[in-house]
Amino acid sequence: MDFGWWSKDDEGVKWQIAVRFHGGNVTFRRKHGHHSSWEEFAPTDADWDKLLAEAERRLPRRLMSQKQFGQLKACRPL
């Protein structure tokens, strides 16, 4: 399952964020600019909050099951 959004960092650089959740693994990647490559990065608490908010929006539309949502929440480090 793929998630995506745009985010700005403290320096004002706009990043395209892409998150893949598959097989109990969560991978965060980002890039800025059309011709740059994707790079993996360590997500912040704000990134995890945004991911869980995006996943929660998919529950009522049945694009994600409650079981998958629970697995995603369990992947978040404490």
C-alpha positions in Angstrom: 0.0 0.0 0.0 1.4 3.4 -1.0 0.9 6.8 0.6 2.2 10.1 -0.5 2.1 13.8 0.3 4.2 17.0 0.0 6.1 18.5 3.0 8.4 21.4 3.6 11.4 21.2 5.9 12.8 23.9 8.2 14.9 25.5 5.4 11.8 25.8 3.2 12.7 23.0 0.8 9.6 21.3 -0.6 9.8 17.4 -0.5 7.6 14.8 -2.1 7.2 12.0 0.5 6.3 8.5 -0.6 5.7 5.8 2.0 5.3 2.1 1.1 3.7 -0.3 3.6 4.0 -3.9 2.5 4.5 -7.1 4.5 4.7 -5.4 7.8 7.6 -3.1 6.6 7.3 0.6 6.3 9.7 2.5 3.9 9.9 6.3 3.9 11.4 7.9 0.7 11.6 11.5 -0.4 12.7 13.7 -3.3 12.6 17.3 -4.3 12.6 18.5 -7.8 11.4 16.6 -10.8 14.8 15.2 -11.9 16.2 14.1 -8.5 16.2 10.5 -7.3 14.3 9.0 -4.4 16.3 8.7 -1.1 15.3 6.9 2.0 15.1 8.9 5.2 14.4 8.5 8.9 10.9 9.8 9.5 10.1 12.3 12.3 7.1 12.1 14.6 5.3 14.6 12.3 5.8 12.2 9.4 4.4 9.3 11.4 1.5 11.4 12.5 0.7 12.3 8.8 1.0 8.7 7.7 -1.4 7.5 10.4 -3.8 10.3 9.5 -3.7 9.4 5.8 -4.2 5.7 6.7 -7.1 6.5 9.0 -8.8 8.4 6.2 -8.8 5.2 4.1 -10.7 3.1 6.8 -14.2 4.4 6.1 -13.8 3.9 2.4 -12.6 0.3 3.0 -9.3 1.0 1.1 -7.5 -0.4 4.2 -8.7 -2.9 6.7 -8.7 -2.4 10.4 -6.2 -5.2 10.7 -3.8 -3.5 8.3 -4.2 -0.2 10.2 -3.3 -2.0 13.4 -0.2 -3.5 11.8 0.8 -0.1 10.5 0.4 1.5 14.0 2.5 -1.3 15.5 5.4 -0.4 13.1 5.8 3.0 14.6 8.8 3.2 16.9 8.2 4.4 20.4 
